[in-house]
Amino acid sequence: MTSSNHILTLENLNPNIIAMEYAVRGPLVIRAMAIEKELNKGIKKSFNNVIKANIGDAHAMGQKPISFIRQVLACVSDPSLINSVNYPSDVKQRAELLLSYCGGHSIGAYSHSNGIEIIRKHIAEYITHRDNGIPSDPQHILLSAGASESIRNILKLFIDKDGRNRKKGVMIPIPQYPLYSASIVEFGLGLVGYYLDESNNWALNIDELEHAYKESLNQFNTRVLCVINPGNPTGQVLSKDNVEEIIKFAYKYKLFLLADEVYQDNIYEENRKFHSFKSVMKSMGEPYSQMELCSFHSCSKGYMGECGLRGGYVEVINVEQEVFNHLQKMTSAKLCSTILGQCAMDCVVKPPQPGEPSYEQWLQEKTAVLNSLQERARTIYNAYNSMDGIECNPVHGAMYAFPRIKMPQKAIDKAKVK
C-alpha cells in the first residue's frame, strides 16, 4: 500500500504527537542502542560497552533487588510458596494479607480502579507517619503504573481553553524531567518553563517564578505549578523556607500544585531533610492549608529501584469532590494498575519493623543502597569539579548531577564562523 493510500498519514496524524519529544527515549538513546548491537556483533570500536546514564534505572545498572519486596512478590505470584520453609514468616503473612484483598485470592484478578483497599490504607498510614501526624485519607489515594501515569492523568484534567482561546499553561522547572514537557505538548497544554537558581543549589527563585508566570499570560491561561523535590535532574533538596515561598506564590496566583516527590528517600546530606509539600502546606494554616495539591510517589526510585514493576500513586488533596469523581471515572477506563506493582508499593510504604524476621536484612540492604548512592554522588561531584571548564553543585538528593560546562571563547567564536 502506497503512502497516499494509507488512512493514517503524517499529514493527518495528531500534530501534538509529532511535536512532542521525550529525550529519555529519544534519538540519542536509539543511537546508543544501535551502537550496543554493533558491539555485541563483534564490531570493533574504541570502547567495549555503552553506559546508559540517560535514565534512573537502578537495576539495569546492577543494583540488587530488596529481598523483602521480591519475596513478597514471589509468594503472591505463587501462593504455594507461602507453605515453604524458605521464606520468613512476616513475608508469608504479608502475602496472605494482600491475597485476601484480591478477587479469588489471586493477583490475576482486577483490583478496584483506585487500587487494592488495604494497600491504599497502608499508603495513607505511611503518609500520616511521614508528615508527623497530618492525616491522609485512603479514599483520596489512587494507585497507578508508576508515578508517571498519575502525573499524566492529572495533567489531562487541565486540557481546556479559556474564553480568549488560550491553552491552560503548566509551569515546569528548567532543567526538568522530560516526562513533563513531552506530556504537556502531547495533551495540547501550554509549556511554561521557569529556571531553577543554579547559584543557590538549584532552589526555586520567586522572582523567576513571577517573571515566568507573567510572561506566560500573553499566550496561556497558566493554572498549574509543577515542582520536583528532590530535584530531577538537578539533585537539590528544597528547604522548608523555599517550599513555603513556593506555596505562597501558588496561592497568590491561584495555581494548582503538582509535587513530584518520588525521590523522597534519596537524601545524602545530614543537614538536608525532605519536606513534603502537603506537610508544609498544612502546617502553614489557612488559607494555604486549603490549597489544591497532588503529590506523587513511586517504587521506581528511592532505595528500591523497581522501575519495571510500574508501581506508584497520587494523593489528591483539597480537590473538589465532583472533579475527583471524574478523575476516578477517567482512571477506571484503564481498569486498574498492575497488581504486582501495587504489591511492591505496599512493601515500600509498609516495610519490615524492628523485631520482625525480615527487618535486619531489609535495613542492611536499604542502608547499603543509600550509602552507595551517597558515595557516588560525592564522587561525581568531586570528579566534575576537578575538570577544567566544568562546575557542579553538590548533589543533595535524587540520583543525578547536573554540571555546568564552560565553553572556551575560541570554541564559541569558531562555532559562530561555521
Order of alpha helices (4+ residues) and beta strands (2+ residues): alpha-alpha-alpha-alpha-alpha-beta-alpha-beta-alpha-beta-alpha-beta-alpha-beta-alpha-beta-beta-alpha-alpha-alpha-beta-beta-alpha
